[in-house]
Structure formats: C-alpha cells, structure tokens
Amino acid sequence: MEKDTVYYIWLSLACGPVSTAPPKLFSHYDDAYSIYNADDEEIRSLDFLSDVQKSALCNKDLDNARSIIKFCIKNKIGLLSIHDKLYPTRLRRIDSPPVILYYKGILPDFDNTVCIAMVGTRHATNSGRRAAYNISRDLTFAGAVTVSGMALGIDSLVAKGAIDVGGHTVAILGCGIDVVYPPQHEDLMNRITISGTVMTEYPPHTEPKGYNFPQRNRIISGLCQGTVVVEGDFKSGALITAKHALVQGRDIFAVPGDIYSPMSYAPNSLLKNGARLVTCAEDILTEYIAAYPFTLDLERMKRMRKQIFETDDHVFLPRKVASPHPEETGFYNRDSSSESIHRVDEKKEKKKILKFLGKKSEIEPESKPDNTVISKKLDTMTDTDRKVFAKLKGDSGVTVDDLCSEDMSASDILTSLTMLEIEGLIEAMPGGYYKRK
C-alpha cells in the first residue's frame, strides 16, 4: 500500500463521491499530497470549489483516513488511488472518477482486457435470467470480463454466469466493501472474490442508501468498453447506466425482449434508438475482436459452449470447466485509432440514444413540463427536493458541488437529483451537470 494513500483517502472524504472537484484540483496540483500541503488561502481562492469543500480541504486532520487504512490492512481490503498504475485508465477519464477504489479479490488487467457491463432489472423474467447467465458465461469463455452491480435479478445472473465457469467478473457496490448488500448475496460475494473482484468507491461501513446506486452506475459503465442492457422497465436503473455509458462515449447493446412484457421496455426502446442488438455473445465480441486479437478467443468460446449441457428448464449450468483465460499474453491497446473499427454512423446512433435517454417514458411529451405539472409533482416531494429544484436555473447547469451548502449535504442533494430526474423535472448533462427540462 503506497505511503501517499492516506492523502488520497483524505481527499476523497473531503470532496465526497461523484464530485467533479478532484480532476480540477489535479489540474492545479500533481497529487493528493500536494493538495494536502496547499495553504488555506490558496485553497479558498479556487473558485470551482464550494464553500463546504473549501472548509473540508482546509481541515488537515488525517485520523479518519488513517483509521480506514488500518481497517483495510486488517481485513485484507485493497486500495487503488486515482494515480496508481493499476487504476483503470478508462475510469480515470470519466467526468467524476473515484479518487479511491476499495476492493477485494483479484484485479483484472482493465486496460488490456475487454470489459463488458451487463445490467438489468431486479425483477427478471425467465428469458432475461437465461440470457444474462448464458451471455456472461460465453463472454467469459472468450476471455472478456463482465461487470455488474451484484443486485438481485439480472446482476446476480451475470456474476454467476462468469464464476460458475471459473472466470473473472467484477461487482461494483453502492455501499462499503465490508457491507453485504443485498444480504442474501453473502455467498455470491464470497464466490466472486475467489476469482474476480468486488469494488466500491465508498469507504468501509458505508450503508447502502438509495442515492448511492444511480451514482455507482457511472463506475460500472466507466470501466467498460460497452454496456449491455438485458431487461428493465421505463424507470429502470439500467437506463441510468446506459445514459452514463453514452456520455462516457461507450458502446450500447441491448437484448431484445417480449413486446408485451414491461421488463422489455428498456432494451427494446434502446434498440429502436440505435443500440446494437444482442442475441448471443458473438454479437458483442465481434465489435472488439480486431482490436484485441490476443485476448479474445471466439473459437475457444465455441468449443467450451459445446461442452455445456443445457435444457429449457435449467439456467445454472455445470461449473467444472477449464479456466476461461486465454494462454496468449500479448495485447493490443484499444485506446488508439482502432476505436473506429466496426463503427457505422456511430455518432448518429449515439445521438439518437442520447435523445431517447432524455425521456423517461414514451408517453411523456418531449416539451418542457408546464408550471401546473411542475407544481403538482413538487407538492408530493420533500423540502430538500424543492430547494434543489429552485437552485437549478438557466441552461448552463450546475454540479452537485455547486449545490452543496451548510444545510444540504452531498448525499441529500444526490437523493433529490435522482428523484427529480425520475419525475422528469430535470435532466443530467455531460460533465456531471444538471439542469431543468
């Protein structure tokens, strides 16, 4: 564990999760140690920091950070600072990258591996469960790494599809690394850490609050080249992940579903607006095989799949198979001009999906809600929701950091922003900004 880690933990606690302040601070300072040693006058002169953040950054008490490090050492919890060489490059480039990642298990080589996010509803249908499990399993056979949120439903099937064949999967939590959520996934979490990774930006002991999960989704998509939406209704968190993915410049895939099932709304709507259709793992892998010829092995996947016995009545399949990792050690870095491989009208497709993701339901009008509608919705919401909405004025947008004040914490604001977005009163913009519709 690097000696400077204590300063990165201090910085993450001072700025809070989902903050856009750290990347701006790093444009002025080399590292967290330099920020810690900056004098108060210098910190208070930085106009992109809120008053709350300035006060927190002027507090040089490291006791809490040191306590966290001791807990992590005692419980064999790994830490990755944003400047660590093992920190995923793709994640470092998003608008609000975590300053610190806490993890258990084995870290994959994120930068030289195809990572695919798979997300969907907690109320999965049998068809959705089967699709999530089998596609995740086959991606693993080919040498890809799946990333999900370890929630009930689709997320759990994604994780099981990988670990049942001895593969690597990554689960991103919306709570502390020492908190099992949902509680019934304790065994699943333990199994993931044997060959994969459980990871979070939240410090130990952080309870799973509702506002953590929509923000956690930006990490799921940020780690990956592409995001697959399996199932979800019109208010599904899967659509939030898809929106993060589009803003981050990632690929969007969707598994088509029964047109009469509410759980098919999210994937089918994304498909109508430009997402790439997925019926098997090959539909995803063919997008990346040219850029990763030494880490993806489609022929191996096909051979291993033939060995699997499956019936219409079984989702969970035999576990005793060979390791999914290809023997080749070479790699081809996709962060180059190869990004354009297999892309047809990509900008047009992403523009269509972004336009769709600005709507929460097909029955909602695209025009701005009128004052009567706004008033009725605000009447059913909390005082904090109304205060946050009142602060969102003009078209320029504001960040969570801008909204923080002595009487409103970042967690309260995140909760309100999530609820206001679900109600269709505000919209998220690139760069971590929010504005009224």
C-alpha positions in Angstrom: 0.0 0.0 0.0 1.5 3.3 -1.1 2.5 5.7 1.7 0.6 8.5 0.0 -2.7 6.6 0.0 -3.7 8.3 3.3 -3.8 11.7 1.4 -6.0 10.3 -1.4 -8.4 8.9 1.2 -8.4 12.3 2.9 -9.1 14.0 -0.4 -12.0 11.5 -1.3 -13.6 12.1 2.1 -13.2 15.9 1.8 -14.7 16.1 -1.7 -17.2 13.3 -1.4 -18.3 10.7 -4.0 -19.4 11.8 -7.5 -17.5 15.1 -7.2 -16.1 16.8 -10.2 -13.7 18.7 -8.0 -10.7 16.2 -7.8 -10.0 16.3 -11.6 -10.0 20.1 -11.4 -7.7 20.0 -8.4 -5.3 17.7 -10.2 -5.0 20.2 -13.0 -3.5 22.6 -10.4 -1.6 20.1 -8.2 0.4 17.0 -9.0 -1.1 14.7 -6.4 -3.2 14.4 -3.2 -0.1 15.1 -1.1 0.4 18.5 -2.8 -3.3 19.4 -2.3 -3.0 18.5 1.4 0.1 20.7 1.8 -1.5 23.7 -0.1 -2.1 26.6 2.3 -5.7 27.6 3.3 -5.6 30.9 1.4 -4.6 29.1 -1.8 -7.4 26.6 -1.4 -10.0 29.3 -0.7 -9.0 31.1 -3.9 -10.1 28.2 -6.1 -13.5 29.3 -7.5 -14.5 25.8 -8.7 -14.8 24.6 -5.1 -17.9 25.0 -3.0 -17.6 26.7 0.5 -18.2 23.3 2.1 -15.4 21.7 0.1 -13.0 24.5 0.8 -13.6 24.1 4.6 -13.1 20.3 4.3 -9.9 20.7 2.3 -8.6 23.2 4.9 -9.1 20.6 7.6 -5.8 18.7 7.7 -6.9 16.0 10.2 -5.8 12.6 8.9 -7.2 10.5 11.8 -10.2 9.2 9.8 -8.1 8.4 6.8 -5.6 6.5 8.9 -8.4 4.6 10.6 -9.7 3.5 7.2 -6.2 2.3 6.2 -5.8 0.3 9.4 -9.2 -1.3 8.8 -8.3 -2.2 5.2 -5.0 -3.8 6.2 -6.6 -5.8 9.0 -9.4 -7.0 6.7 -7.3 -7.6 3.5 -9.0 -4.8 1.6 -7.1 -3.4 -1.3 -7.0 0.3 -2.2 -6.3 1.9 -5.6 -5.7 5.7 -5.8 -6.6 7.5 -9.0 -2.8 7.9 -9.7 -2.0 4.2 -9.0 -0.6 2.5 -12.1 -3.2 -0.3 -11.7 -6.1 2.2 -11.6 -8.2 1.6 -14.8 -7.4 4.2 -17.4 -10.9 4.2 -18.9 -12.4 5.0 -15.5 -9.8 7.8 -14.8 -11.1 9.6 -17.9 -14.7 10.0 -16.9 -16.0 13.3 -15.6 -16.1 12.3 -11.9 -13.7 9.4 -11.4 -13.4 8.0 -7.9 -10.3 9.2 -6.1 -10.1 5.9 -4.2 -11.3 2.4 -5.0 -11.7 -0.2 -2.3 -11.6 -3.8 -3.5 -11.5 -7.4 -2.5 -10.3 -10.3 -4.8 -8.1 -10.3 -7.8 -7.8 -7.2 -10.1 -8.1 -7.9 -13.8 -5.8 -6.1 -16.3 -8.6 -3.5 -17.1 -6.6 -1.6 -19.6 -5.8 -4.6 -21.8 -9.0 -6.6 -21.4 -12.4 -6.3 -23.0 -14.7 -5.4 -20.1 -18.5 -5.6 -20.7 -21.1 -4.1 -18.3 -24.3 -6.1 -18.1 -27.2 -4.5 -16.3 -30.9 -5.1 -15.9 -33.9 -5.3 -13.6 -34.2 -6.9 -10.3 -37.5 -8.4 -11.4 -36.1 -10.5 -14.2 -38.2 -12.9 -16.3 -37.0 -16.4 -17.0 -35.9 -15.4 -20.5 -33.9 -12.4 -19.1 -32.3 -14.6 -16.5 -31.3 -17.2 -19.1 -29.9 -14.5 -21.5 -27.9 -12.8 -18.7 -26.4 -16.0 -17.5 -25.5 -17.6 -20.9 -24.2 -14.4 -22.5 -22.0 -13.7 -19.4 -20.8 -17.3 -19.4 -19.8 -17.2 -23.1 -18.1 -13.8 -22.8 -16.1 -15.3 -20.0 -15.2 -18.3 -22.2 -13.9 -15.9 -24.8 -11.6 -14.1 -22.3 -13.7 -11.0 -21.6 -14.6 -9.7 -18.1 -18.2 -8.9 -17.2 -19.0 -6.0 -14.8 -22.3 -5.6 -12.9 -23.7 -4.4 -9.6 -24.4 -7.6 -7.7 -28.0 -6.6 -7.3 -30.9 -9.1 -7.3 -32.1 -10.3 -10.7 -30.0 -9.7 -13.8 -26.8 -8.6 -12.0 -26.6 -11.8 -9.9 -27.1 -13.9 -13.1 -24.3 -12.0 -14.8 -21.9 -12.7 -11.9 -22.9 -16.4 -11.7 -22.5 -16.9 -15.4 -18.8 -16.0 -15.0 -17.9 -17.5 -11.7 -19.7 -20.8 -12.4 -17.1 -21.4 -15.2 -14.2 -20.3 -13.1 -14.0 -16.9 -14.7 -13.4 -13.3 -13.7 -16.2 -10.9 -13.0 -16.3 -7.5 -11.3 -19.1 -6.4 -9.0 -19.4 -2.7 -8.2 -21.1 -1.9 -4.8 -23.2 1.0 -3.7 -22.0 0.6 -0.1 -18.9 -0.1 1.9 -16.7 -3.0 0.9 -17.4 -4.7 4.2 -21.2 -4.4 3.8 -23.0 -7.2 2.0 -26.0 -5.9 0.0 -28.4 -7.4 -0.6 -27.8 -9.6 2.5 -28.8 -12.8 0.7 -25.8 -12.3 -1.7 -23.2 -13.0 1.0 -22.3 -16.4 -0.6 -22.2 -14.8 -4.1 -19.9 -12.0 -2.9 -17.5 -14.5 -1.4 -17.5 -16.6 -4.6 -16.8 -13.5 -6.7 -13.7 -12.6 -4.6 -12.2 -16.0 -5.2 -11.6 -15.5 -8.9 -12.9 -11.9 -9.5 -13.3 -8.5 -7.9 -15.7 -6.7 -5.6 -15.1 -3.0 -5.7 -16.6 0.3 -4.4 -15.7 4.0 -4.1 -17.5 4.2 -0.7 -15.4 3.9 2.5 -15.9 0.9 4.8 -19.0 0.9 6.9 -21.0 3.0 4.4 -24.6 1.8 4.4 -26.4 1.1 1.1 -28.5 4.3 0.6 -30.8 4.7 -2.4 -28.9 7.6 -3.9 -25.7 5.6 -3.9 -26.8 3.2 -6.7 -27.6 5.5 -9.6 -24.2 7.2 -9.0 -22.5 3.8 -8.6 -23.7 3.0 -12.2 -21.2 5.5 -13.7 -18.4 3.3 -12.5 -20.0 0.2 -14.0 -20.1 1.8 -17.4 -16.9 3.7 -17.0 -14.8 0.6 -16.5 -16.1 -1.0 -19.7 -15.9 -0.6 -23.5 -19.6 -1.5 -23.8 -22.8 -1.8 -21.8 -25.4 -4.4 -22.4 -29.0 -3.8 -21.2 -30.8 -7.1 -20.7 -34.2 -6.2 -19.1 -35.7 -3.2 -17.4 -38.9 -1.2 -17.3 -39.3 2.5 -18.1 -37.8 3.7 -14.8 -35.1 1.1 -14.7 -31.7 1.9 -13.3 -30.4 0.1 -16.4 -31.3 3.2 -18.4 -29.3 5.4 -16.0 -26.3 3.1 -16.7 -26.9 3.4 -20.4 -27.0 7.2 -20.1 -23.7 7.2 -18.3 -22.3 4.9 -20.9 -23.3 7.2 -23.8 -22.0 10.3 -22.1 -18.7 8.5 -21.5 -18.5 7.5 -25.2 -19.1 3.8 -24.6 -21.0 1.3 -26.9 -24.6 0.4 -26.1 -26.0 -3.1 -26.7 -29.4 -4.4 -25.8 -31.1 -7.9 -25.7 -34.5 -7.7 -27.4 -37.5 -8.8 -25.3 -41.1 -9.8 -25.4 -43.0 -6.7 -26.7 -45.8 -7.4 -24.2 -43.5 -7.5 -21.1 -43.0 -4.3 -19.1 -39.4 -5.6 -18.5 -38.6 -5.3 -22.2 -39.2 -1.5 -22.3 -35.6 -0.5 -21.6 -33.8 -2.8 -24.1 -36.4 -2.5 -26.9 -36.6 1.2 -26.6 -32.8 1.5 -26.8 -32.8 -0.8 -29.9 -35.3 1.5 -31.6 -33.0 4.4 -30.9 -29.7 3.0 -32.2 -28.4 0.4 -29.7 -26.8 -2.7 -31.1 -28.9 -5.9 -31.0 -27.6 -8.8 -28.9 -28.9 -12.4 -29.1 -25.6 -14.1 -28.2 -22.1 -13.2 -27.0 -20.8 -13.1 -30.6 -22.8 -10.0 -31.3 -20.7 -8.2 -28.7 -17.4 -9.8 -29.2 -17.2 -9.2 -33.0 -17.1 -5.5 -32.2 -13.8 -5.9 -30.4 -12.0 -8.9 -31.8 -10.0 -6.9 -34.3 -8.7 -4.6 -31.5 -8.0 -7.5 -29.1 -6.8 -10.4 -31.2 -4.6 -11.9 -28.5 -7.0 -11.6 -25.5 -10.3 -12.6 -27.2 -10.7 -16.2 -28.4 -14.1 -16.8 -30.1 -13.1 -20.3 -31.2 -12.3 -21.3 -27.7 -15.7 -19.9 -26.6 -17.5 -22.0 -29.2 -15.6 -25.2 -28.1 -16.4 -24.7 -24.5 -20.0 -23.9 -25.2 -20.4 -27.2 -27.0 -19.4 -29.0 -23.8 -22.1 -27.4 -21.8 -25.3 -29.4 -21.4 -28.4 -27.2 -21.0 -32.1 -27.8 -21.1 -35.1 -25.4 -21.2 -35.6 -26.0 -17.5 -32.1 -25.1 -16.3 -30.4 -21.7 -16.0 -27.4 -22.7 -13.8 -25.1 -24.9 -15.7 -22.1 -27.2 -14.9 -19.2 -25.5 -13.2 -16.3 -27.9 -13.9 -14.7 -26.5 -16.9 -11.3 -25.2 -17.8 -10.1 -21.7 -16.8 -11.5 -19.1 -19.2 -8.3 -17.1 -19.6 -6.5 -17.5 -23.0 -2.9 -18.5 -22.8 -1.7 -15.7 -25.0 0.0 -12.8 -23.1 0.2 -10.2 -25.9 -2.3 -7.4 -26.2 -3.5 -4.7 -28.5 -4.4 -1.5 -26.8 -7.9 -0.4 -28.0 -7.2 3.2 -26.8 -5.9 4.0 -30.3 -7.1 4.7 -33.7 -8.7 1.2 -33.7 -11.7 2.7 -31.8 -13.3 3.3 -35.2 -13.2 -0.4 -36.2 -16.7 -1.8 -36.9 -18.4 1.6 -36.4 -21.1 2.6 -38.9 -22.7 6.0 -38.3 -21.6 5.7 -34.6 -22.2 9.4 -33.9 -25.7 9.3 -35.4 -26.5 6.2 -33.3 -25.3 7.7 -30.1 -27.2 11.0 -30.8 -30.4 9.0 -31.2 -29.9 7.1 -28.0 -29.0 10.2 -26.0 -32.2 11.8 -27.3 -34.2 8.8 -26.1 -32.5 8.7 -22.7 -33.6 12.3 -22.2 -37.1 10.8 -21.9 -38.3 8.5 -19.1 -41.4 7.3 -20.8 -42.8 7.2 -24.3 -46.0 8.7 -23.0 -44.2 11.8 -21.6 -44.0 14.7 -24.0 -40.6 15.9 -25.2 -41.5 19.5 -24.5 -40.8 21.1 -21.1 -43.4 20.3 -18.4 -45.7 23.2 -17.8 -45.9 25.0 -14.4 -49.0 23.2 -13.3 -47.4 19.8 -13.8 -44.2 21.0 -12.0 -46.2 22.3 -9.1 -48.2 19.1 -8.7 -45.0 17.0 -8.7 -43.1 19.2 -6.3 -46.1 19.2 -3.9 -45.5 15.4 -3.4 -41.8 15.8 -2.9 -39.6 16.7 0.1 -38.5 20.2 1.1 -34.9 19.3 0.0 -36.2 18.3 -3.4 -37.9 21.6 -3.8 -34.8 23.5 -2.6 -32.6 21.7 -5.1 -35.1 22.3 -7.9 -35.2 26.0 -7.1 -31.4 26.3 -7.4 -31.5 24.8 -10.9 -32.0 27.8 -13.1 -30.9 28.7 -16.6 -29.4 26.4 -19.3 -25.8 26.3 -18.1 -26.4 23.6 -15.5 -24.9 23.1 -12.0 -23.0 20.3 -10.4 -23.5 18.5 -7.0 -20.6 20.5 -5.8 -22.3 23.8 -6.7 -25.4 22.8 -4.8 -23.7 21.8 -1.5 -24.3 24.1 1.4 -24.2 24.1 5.2 -27.9 22.9 5.3 -27.7 20.4 2.4 -25.1 17.6 2.2 -23.9 16.0 -1.0 -25.9 12.8 -0.1 -29.1 14.8 0.4 -28.6 16.6 -2.9 -27.9 13.3 -4.8 -31.1 11.8 -3.5 -33.1 14.8 -4.6 -31.4 15.0 -8.0 -32.2 11.3 -8.6 -35.9 11.8 -7.6 -36.2 15.0 -9.7 -34.7 13.2 -12.7 -37.1 10.2 -12.3 -40.0 12.6 -12.2 -38.9 14.2 -15.4 -38.3 17.7 -14.0 -34.6 17.8 -14.6 -32.0 16.1 -16.8 -28.4 15.1 -16.3 -25.8 16.6 -18.7 -22.3 15.7 -19.7 -19.6 16.7 -17.1 -21.8 15.9 -14.1 -24.1 18.9 -14.6 -27.8 19.1 -14.1 -30.5 21.5 -15.4 -34.2 21.9 -15.6 -36.0 20.4 -18.5 
